[in-house]
């Protein structure tokens, strides 16, 4: 899709060069209709994914506060069947988690074959927050880039599709959304003075995200930079990206299900004493 930047290790990006307010040539109404079509297809692909039990899907959502991680889960991933889809969120490590390597708690949440897991924030917090707030040495967070790449490569080698999205909003748009929350009783519970304090570190976070995206965008686990100032466009980009990643596997899943179906029918015929024709 036009305006969408993917980072797969072949080039480096600067977030300041990418417009967070970009939109497609579609009108919001037309984009919503297209998104609905894609979500119908996504639900069908998920059913095949679950039945075939061959592939796992990991969706990583990262972004600044108010960038739309929760909204993306609700409006795009909300069509998914909860039977084989779940959301994992990563907050400040517990004492037990902190006593292990930083990927220990993350690996435990990775999806099994047939499942879709959505990371609402992720292992990337361990090269973002800890860096910006100087909680660990620079040499430590830098070394984690290689650990993350190795971890994601290992997941990919075990039939996990890894889809990573950075929801890119502008600082002005974030301010507008924070002020809007104060006026909306259904969203005010999300407010925290820390949100405004973190805004003071905006430039530091942008640099940290740039480095994480550039170091950890690979062929098997690329990053997609999603212009997220307009929620309707964000939803369209996410729906299209997830469907396009799953769609090439449809035929192999169907072949697997056909094979399983034939095996089950053979067992039924044997149980009934029927002979094959």
C-alpha positions as CSV (number, residue, x, y, z in Angstrom):
1,X,0.0,0.0,0.0
2,X,1.2,3.5,-0.8
3,X,2.8,5.4,2.1
4,X,3.7,2.3,4.0
5,X,7.3,1.7,4.9
6,X,8.6,-1.8,5.6
7,X,12.0,-2.4,7.2
8,X,13.5,-5.8,6.5
9,X,17.2,-5.2,7.0
10,X,17.9,-3.9,3.4
11,X,17.8,-0.3,4.4
12,X,17.6,2.1,7.3
13,X,14.8,4.6,8.1
14,X,14.4,7.8,10.0
15,X,11.0,8.2,11.6
16,X,11.2,12.0,11.0
17,X,11.1,11.2,7.3
18,X,7.9,9.3,7.5
19,X,4.6,11.3,7.7
20,X,2.3,9.9,10.5
21,X,-0.6,11.7,8.9
22,X,-0.4,9.9,5.6
23,X,-3.6,8.3,4.2
24,X,-4.6,6.3,1.2
25,X,-6.4,7.6,-1.9
26,X,-9.6,6.0,-0.4
27,X,-12.1,8.0,1.5
28,X,-12.7,7.1,5.1
29,X,-16.0,5.5,4.1
30,X,-14.4,3.5,1.3
31,X,-11.5,2.5,3.5
32,X,-13.9,1.2,6.2
33,X,-15.7,-0.9,3.6
34,X,-12.4,-2.3,2.4
35,X,-11.3,-3.0,5.9
36,X,-14.6,-4.9,6.6
37,X,-13.9,-7.1,3.5
38,X,-10.4,-7.8,4.7
39,X,-11.6,-8.7,8.2
40,X,-14.0,-11.2,6.8
41,X,-11.2,-12.8,4.9
42,X,-9.0,-12.7,8.0
43,X,-11.6,-14.6,10.0
44,X,-11.7,-17.3,7.3
45,X,-7.9,-17.6,7.3
46,X,-7.8,-17.8,11.0
47,X,-10.2,-20.8,10.9
48,X,-7.9,-22.6,8.4
49,X,-4.8,-21.7,10.5
50,X,-6.4,-23.2,13.6
51,X,-7.6,-26.4,11.9
52,X,-4.3,-27.1,10.0
53,X,-2.2,-26.7,13.2
54,X,1.0,-26.0,11.1
55,X,1.7,-22.3,11.6
56,X,1.8,-19.9,14.5
57,X,1.3,-16.2,14.1
58,X,2.9,-13.5,16.3
59,X,1.6,-9.9,15.9
60,X,3.7,-7.3,17.7
61,X,2.2,-3.8,18.3
62,X,4.5,-1.0,19.5
63,X,4.0,2.7,19.6
64,X,4.0,5.8,21.8
65,X,1.2,6.3,24.3
66,X,-2.1,6.8,22.6
67,X,-0.8,5.5,19.3
68,X,-3.7,3.1,19.1
69,X,-2.5,-0.3,20.3
70,X,-5.7,-1.0,22.2
71,X,-7.8,0.4,19.4
72,X,-6.1,-1.8,16.8
73,X,-6.8,-4.9,18.9
74,X,-10.4,-3.9,19.3
75,X,-11.2,-2.8,15.7
76,X,-9.0,-5.1,13.7
77,X,-8.2,-8.2,15.8
78,X,-11.6,-8.1,17.4
79,X,-13.0,-10.3,14.6
80,X,-10.7,-13.2,15.5
81,X,-12.1,-16.2,17.3
82,X,-10.9,-16.2,20.9
83,X,-10.5,-20.0,20.7
84,X,-7.1,-19.6,19.2
85,X,-6.3,-15.9,19.6
86,X,-5.1,-14.1,22.7
87,X,-3.4,-10.9,23.8
88,X,-0.2,-10.7,25.9
89,X,0.8,-7.5,27.5
90,X,4.2,-6.8,29.0
91,X,4.5,-4.3,31.9
92,X,7.3,-3.8,34.4
93,X,8.9,-7.2,35.1
94,X,8.0,-8.9,38.3
95,X,10.8,-9.9,40.7
96,X,10.7,-13.4,39.3
97,X,10.8,-12.3,35.7
98,X,13.6,-9.9,36.4
99,X,15.6,-12.7,37.9
100,X,15.7,-14.4,34.4
101,X,17.0,-13.2,31.1
102,X,14.8,-10.5,29.5
103,X,13.3,-12.9,26.9
104,X,12.3,-15.6,29.4
105,X,8.8,-14.2,30.1
106,X,8.4,-13.4,26.4
107,X,9.1,-16.8,25.1
108,X,6.5,-18.3,27.4
109,X,3.9,-16.1,25.7
110,X,4.8,-17.0,22.1
111,X,2.0,-18.7,20.1
112,X,1.7,-22.4,19.5
113,X,1.0,-23.7,16.0
114,X,-2.6,-22.9,15.1
115,X,-2.6,-19.9,17.3
116,X,-2.4,-16.1,16.9
117,X,-0.9,-14.1,19.8
118,X,-0.9,-10.4,19.8
119,X,1.8,-8.6,21.9
120,X,0.5,-5.3,23.2
121,X,4.0,-3.9,23.8
122,X,6.6,-6.6,23.8
123,X,10.2,-7.7,24.2
124,X,11.1,-4.4,22.6
125,X,10.3,-2.5,25.8
126,X,13.7,-4.0,27.0
127,X,15.5,-1.9,24.4
128,X,13.3,1.2,24.7
129,X,12.2,2.1,28.2
130,X,15.3,0.8,29.8
131,X,17.4,2.9,27.4
132,X,15.4,6.1,27.6
133,X,15.3,6.0,31.4
134,X,18.9,4.8,31.7
135,X,17.9,1.8,33.8
136,X,20.7,-0.4,32.4
137,X,24.1,0.2,30.8
138,X,24.3,1.1,27.1
139,X,26.3,-2.0,26.3
140,X,23.6,-4.1,27.8
141,X,20.7,-2.8,25.8
142,X,22.8,-2.7,22.6
143,X,23.6,-6.4,23.0
144,X,19.9,-7.2,23.2
145,X,19.4,-6.3,19.6
146,X,21.3,-9.5,18.6
147,X,19.4,-11.5,21.2
148,X,16.1,-10.3,19.8
149,X,17.1,-11.2,16.2
150,X,18.2,-14.6,17.3
151,X,15.0,-15.2,19.2
152,X,12.8,-14.1,16.3
153,X,14.8,-16.2,13.9
154,X,14.3,-19.2,16.1
155,X,10.5,-18.6,16.2
156,X,10.5,-18.2,12.4
157,X,12.4,-21.5,12.0
158,X,9.6,-23.2,14.0
159,X,6.9,-22.0,11.6
160,X,5.9,-18.8,13.3
161,X,4.9,-15.8,11.1
162,X,6.2,-12.7,12.8
163,X,4.4,-9.4,12.0
164,X,5.7,-6.3,13.8
165,X,3.9,-2.9,13.6
166,X,5.1,0.4,14.8
167,X,2.1,2.7,15.1
168,X,3.5,6.1,14.1
169,X,1.8,9.2,15.4
170,X,2.9,12.8,15.7
171,X,3.6,14.5,19.0
172,X,0.7,17.0,18.3
173,X,-1.7,14.1,17.6
174,X,-0.7,12.5,20.9
175,X,-1.4,15.7,22.8
176,X,-4.8,16.0,21.1
177,X,-5.7,12.4,22.1
178,X,-4.5,12.9,25.7
179,X,-6.7,16.0,26.1
180,X,-9.6,14.2,24.5
181,X,-9.3,11.4,27.1
182,X,-9.8,13.9,29.8
183,X,-13.2,14.8,28.3
184,X,-14.4,11.3,27.7
185,X,-15.5,9.4,30.9
186,X,-15.2,6.1,29.1
187,X,-11.5,6.7,28.4
188,X,-10.4,8.9,31.4
189,X,-9.4,5.8,33.3
190,X,-6.4,5.5,31.0
191,X,-5.1,8.9,32.1
192,X,-1.9,9.1,34.1
193,X,0.4,12.0,34.9
194,X,3.2,9.7,33.7
195,X,1.8,10.1,30.1
196,X,2.6,13.8,30.2
197,X,6.0,13.2,31.8
198,X,6.9,10.7,29.1
199,X,6.1,13.3,26.4
200,X,9.1,15.3,27.7
201,X,11.3,12.4,26.4
202,X,9.6,12.2,23.0
203,X,12.9,12.8,21.0
204,X,14.7,10.1,23.1
205,X,11.9,7.6,22.4
206,X,11.9,8.4,18.7
207,X,15.6,7.7,18.5
208,X,15.3,4.5,20.6
209,X,12.5,3.3,18.2
210,X,14.5,4.1,15.1
211,X,17.5,2.1,16.4
212,X,15.3,-0.9,17.4
213,X,13.5,-0.9,14.1
214,X,16.7,-0.6,12.1
215,X,18.6,-3.2,14.0
216,X,15.7,-5.7,14.3
217,X,14.0,-5.4,11.0
218,X,14.9,-8.6,9.2
219,X,13.6,-10.8,6.3
220,X,11.9,-13.2,8.7
221,X,10.6,-10.5,11.1
222,X,10.2,-7.2,9.3
223,X,8.8,-4.0,10.8
224,X,5.9,-2.1,9.2
225,X,5.7,1.6,10.0
226,X,2.0,2.4,10.1
227,X,0.9,6.1,9.8
228,X,-1.5,6.2,12.7
229,X,-2.7,9.7,13.1
230,X,-5.9,8.7,11.3
231,X,-7.5,5.6,13.0
232,X,-9.5,4.6,9.9
233,X,-6.3,4.4,7.9
234,X,-4.4,2.6,10.6
235,X,-7.1,-0.1,10.7
236,X,-6.9,-0.5,7.0
237,X,-3.2,-0.9,6.9
238,X,-3.2,-3.4,9.7
239,X,-6.0,-5.5,8.3
240,X,-4.4,-5.6,4.8
241,X,-0.9,-6.4,6.2
242,X,-2.1,-9.3,8.3
243,X,-4.3,-10.8,5.5
244,X,-1.5,-10.5,3.0
245,X,0.9,-12.3,5.3
246,X,-1.6,-15.2,5.9
247,X,-3.1,-15.5,2.5
248,X,-0.1,-17.3,0.8
249,X,-0.5,-20.1,3.3
250,X,-4.1,-20.8,2.5
251,X,-3.4,-23.5,-0.1
252,X,-1.0,-25.5,2.1
253,X,-3.5,-25.3,5.0
254,X,-6.3,-26.5,2.7
255,X,-4.1,-29.4,1.5
256,X,-3.4,-30.3,5.1
257,X,-7.1,-30.3,5.9
258,X,-7.9,-32.4,2.9
259,X,-5.4,-34.9,3.9
260,X,-6.7,-35.0,7.5
261,X,-10.2,-35.3,6.2
262,X,-9.4,-38.3,4.0
263,X,-7.6,-40.0,6.9
264,X,-10.6,-39.5,9.1
265,X,-13.0,-40.8,6.5
266,X,-10.8,-43.9,6.0
267,X,-11.0,-44.6,9.7
268,X,-14.8,-44.2,9.7
269,X,-15.2,-46.6,6.8
270,X,-13.0,-49.2,8.6
271,X,-15.1,-48.8,11.7
272,X,-18.3,-49.4,9.7
273,X,-16.8,-52.3,7.9
274,X,-17.1,-50.6,4.6
275,X,-14.7,-51.3,1.7
276,X,-13.0,-48.6,-0.2
277,X,-14.2,-48.1,-3.8
